[in-house]
């Protein structure tokens, strides 16, 4: 890829994302990392971030929120492997699934959906330009790409 670094830097440091992240954290938030992903078709066993998991911040006694902004860089459909999230599972949730599964565990669909109903699942499938805000202390995964590709820009705040 030939990357337009100046627009990427402007996106990462946009005041709107900082304001949303700061409101979520209830304190000043700053970007502390970004990633550009191209996900391509893969037919092997699910591994790494393709498995359901919670992100974790080390050095704390309890789970802490991890605020991320995902930007679709192409039109993403289910077969491209969209980012998937289970609502009500993040560290600030008051719901029954807040403490299900430990941070760092990697889980398969049957392990997750034997405990959490499918109705909690959502994804960022949609057009280029779609923004998804997520607290990835909640259970999530990058879906399996079986055709085409998925290009995503992710910015993480602390």
C-alpha positions as CSV (number, residue, x, y, z in Angstrom):
1,X,0.0,0.0,0.0
2,X,1.0,3.5,-0.6
3,X,-0.4,5.2,2.4
4,X,-1.5,8.9,2.7
5,X,0.1,9.4,6.2
6,X,-1.0,13.1,6.7
7,X,-4.7,12.3,6.4
8,X,-4.3,9.2,8.6
9,X,-2.6,11.3,11.2
10,X,-5.3,13.9,11.0
11,X,-7.9,11.2,11.4
12,X,-6.2,9.6,14.4
13,X,-5.8,13.0,16.2
14,X,-9.2,14.4,15.4
15,X,-10.8,16.2,18.4
16,X,-14.1,14.5,17.9
17,X,-12.7,11.0,18.7
18,X,-10.8,12.3,21.7
19,X,-14.0,13.9,23.0
20,X,-16.0,10.7,22.6
21,X,-13.3,8.6,24.2
22,X,-12.8,11.1,27.0
23,X,-16.6,11.1,27.7
24,X,-16.6,7.3,27.8
25,X,-13.6,7.1,30.1
26,X,-14.8,10.1,32.2
27,X,-11.3,11.6,31.9
28,X,-9.0,13.0,29.2
29,X,-8.2,10.3,26.6
30,X,-5.4,10.3,24.1
31,X,-4.7,8.0,21.1
32,X,-2.0,5.5,22.0
33,X,-1.9,3.4,18.9
34,X,-3.4,2.6,15.5
35,X,-3.3,-0.3,13.1
36,X,-4.1,-0.7,9.4
37,X,-5.4,-4.1,8.6
38,X,-6.0,-5.9,5.3
39,X,-7.8,-9.2,6.0
40,X,-7.7,-11.7,3.2
41,X,-9.4,-15.1,2.7
42,X,-8.2,-17.8,5.1
43,X,-9.4,-21.4,5.2
44,X,-7.4,-22.8,8.1
45,X,-8.4,-23.1,11.8
46,X,-9.5,-19.8,13.4
47,X,-6.7,-18.3,15.3
48,X,-5.7,-15.2,17.3
49,X,-8.1,-12.3,16.9
50,X,-10.4,-14.4,14.7
51,X,-11.4,-16.2,17.9
52,X,-13.8,-14.6,20.4
53,X,-11.8,-12.8,23.1
54,X,-11.5,-9.8,25.4
55,X,-8.6,-7.4,25.1
56,X,-6.9,-6.7,28.4
57,X,-4.7,-4.1,30.0
58,X,-2.1,-5.6,32.2
59,X,-1.2,-4.1,35.6
60,X,-4.7,-3.7,36.9
61,X,-6.7,-5.7,39.5
62,X,-9.9,-5.6,37.5
63,X,-10.9,-5.3,33.8
64,X,-10.6,-1.7,32.4
65,X,-12.3,-0.2,29.4
66,X,-10.4,-0.2,26.1
67,X,-11.9,2.3,23.6
68,X,-11.3,1.8,19.9
69,X,-12.5,3.4,16.8
70,X,-12.7,1.3,13.6
71,X,-13.1,2.9,10.2
72,X,-14.1,0.7,7.2
73,X,-11.8,1.5,4.3
74,X,-13.9,-0.7,1.8
75,X,-17.4,-2.0,1.7
76,X,-17.5,-4.9,4.2
77,X,-19.9,-7.7,3.9
78,X,-20.2,-10.8,6.1
79,X,-18.0,-12.9,3.8
80,X,-15.2,-10.3,4.2
81,X,-15.0,-11.1,7.9
82,X,-16.3,-8.0,9.7
83,X,-15.4,-7.0,13.2
84,X,-18.0,-8.7,15.5
85,X,-19.0,-7.7,19.0
86,X,-21.2,-9.1,21.8
87,X,-23.2,-6.2,23.3
88,X,-23.3,-6.1,27.1
89,X,-20.0,-7.9,27.7
90,X,-17.7,-4.9,28.3
91,X,-16.1,-4.1,31.7
92,X,-18.5,-1.2,32.5
93,X,-21.6,-3.3,31.6
94,X,-24.1,-4.0,34.3
95,X,-25.5,-7.0,32.4
96,X,-25.2,-10.7,33.2
97,X,-22.3,-11.3,30.7
98,X,-19.9,-8.8,32.1
99,X,-17.6,-11.4,33.8
100,X,-18.2,-14.3,31.4
101,X,-14.9,-15.6,30.2
102,X,-11.5,-14.2,31.2
103,X,-9.4,-11.6,29.3
104,X,-6.9,-13.4,27.2
105,X,-9.0,-16.5,26.6
106,X,-9.6,-17.5,23.0
107,X,-13.0,-19.0,22.3
108,X,-14.8,-20.7,19.5
109,X,-18.4,-19.9,18.4
110,X,-19.9,-22.9,20.3
111,X,-18.2,-22.0,23.6
112,X,-19.6,-18.4,23.3
113,X,-23.1,-19.1,22.1
114,X,-23.7,-21.8,24.6
115,X,-23.6,-19.0,27.2
116,X,-24.5,-15.7,25.4
117,X,-27.5,-15.5,23.0
118,X,-26.9,-14.7,19.4
119,X,-29.1,-11.7,19.8
120,X,-26.2,-9.9,21.5
121,X,-24.0,-10.1,18.4
122,X,-23.4,-7.1,16.2
123,X,-20.9,-6.3,13.4
124,X,-19.4,-3.5,11.4
125,X,-20.5,-4.8,8.1
126,X,-21.3,-1.8,5.9
127,X,-20.0,0.8,3.6
128,X,-16.5,2.4,3.4
129,X,-16.5,5.2,5.8
130,X,-18.6,3.4,8.5
131,X,-17.3,4.2,12.0
132,X,-17.6,1.7,14.8
133,X,-16.9,2.6,18.4
134,X,-16.2,-0.3,20.7
135,X,-14.9,-1.1,24.2
136,X,-12.9,-4.1,23.4
137,X,-12.8,-5.2,27.1
138,X,-16.0,-6.8,25.8
139,X,-16.1,-10.1,23.9
140,X,-15.3,-9.6,20.2
141,X,-13.5,-11.0,17.2
142,X,-12.4,-10.3,13.6
143,X,-14.6,-12.5,11.5
144,X,-13.3,-15.1,9.0
145,X,-12.7,-13.7,5.6
146,X,-13.8,-16.2,3.0
147,X,-13.8,-14.0,-0.1
148,X,-12.7,-10.5,-1.1
149,X,-10.9,-8.6,1.6
150,X,-11.5,-6.3,4.6
151,X,-9.5,-3.0,5.0
152,X,-9.8,-1.4,8.4
153,X,-8.1,1.5,10.3
154,X,-8.3,1.1,14.1
155,X,-7.3,3.8,16.6
156,X,-7.0,2.9,20.3
157,X,-7.4,5.3,23.1
158,X,-6.1,5.2,26.7
